[in-house]
Amino acid sequence: MSSNQDQIEIKTLESERRSSPPPAPQPTNSHKPKLSPYVIIPIWIALSSSVILYNKAILSSFKFEYPIFLVTFHLTVSTIGTRVLARFTNLLPDLKDVNMTRDTWVKRILPIGVFFSGSLIFSNMAYLYLSVSFIQMLKAFTPVAILVVSSAFGLSSMDKKTFGIVSLISTGVCVASFGEVFWDTTGFTVQVIAILLEASRLVMIQLILTNLKMSPLTSMYFFAPVCAIINACILPFTEGWAPFLQLKDLGVFVLATNAAVAFGLNVAAVFLIGAASSLVLTLAGIGKDLLLIAGSAIIFGGYPTALQLFGYSIALGGLVLFKTQGKK
């Protein structure tokens, strides 16, 4: 999947924030697996960065320009993988506590799955048009989008301090966007749509899934098949048979390892939850983004401009304030 798939990961870690809805209901089982933060945080950074760079390479460098097919394949692997883990491991201990009735599935899982699917598709489409560094800069606006959408639904309020921080983040993103040399309106629009869909998904979770406590893997257990089916229905009308015909050029090994890394990121999220404080995880996420910007520039070229870095530093400063305000 995409970095969205920073998906389950860093957004799940931000669930302590009261000003924005949690991305995924949290597990209540006290026996969830644990790893030292010194071990799991570097693993998470490596996997998250690898997913993004790998997706960019496939969609851009390898000329396999079929983001919907790629997302559908990832979701299919996640569907199978979560069921294998549920059968043979204890990584989904809360699965037995989820009472998933037909009514719950239709009224709660399916609507969120639609937004989840759209978010993943548009996030991957952005790599066809924009550099990884610019996409990461635009993603700094995600908390603002979440706050705006949640405020519109009455789930959070925006005081003067929060408004000031939001304005700081927005200003930084605007400056970074203004400094983009290889501007692409289509790519910018696609990424903005992805951010809005993701923000809407998180707000919907807060609205209709508050009573279903699920870990990231358990959430993926239910959402992956829904999103895979939705994407599979869209695929014939968008990309058709073309991705299947080009598979021989991409290679099974590349496709399989790409999906394996994406699924590994979801597994890492289970160990990451509760491994460190919210501030440490926020800083880890920022560190990952900085490494991604530097790494993508080295691998794919297109170094960010001084104006972009200046704007992004403003946005990151606002992001840290946003994540830490109100915490003791």
Secondary structure, DSSP 8 states (H G I E B T S, - for coil): --SS-TTTHHHHHGGG-SSS--SS-----TT-----HHHHHHHHHHHHHHHHHHHHIIIIIT----HHHHHHHHHHHHHHHHHHHHHH-SS-TTGGG----HHHIIIIIHHHHHHHHHHHHHHHHGGGTS-HHHHHHHHTTHHHHHHHHHHHTTS----HHHHHHHHHHHHHHHHHHHT-SS--HHHHHHHHHHHHHHHHHHHHHHHH-TT----HHHHHHHHHHHHHHHHHHHHHHHTTTHHHHTHHHH-HHHHHHHHHHHHHHHHHHHHHTTSS-HHHHHHHHHHHHHHHHHHHHHHH-----HHHHHHHHHHHHHHHHHHHTT--
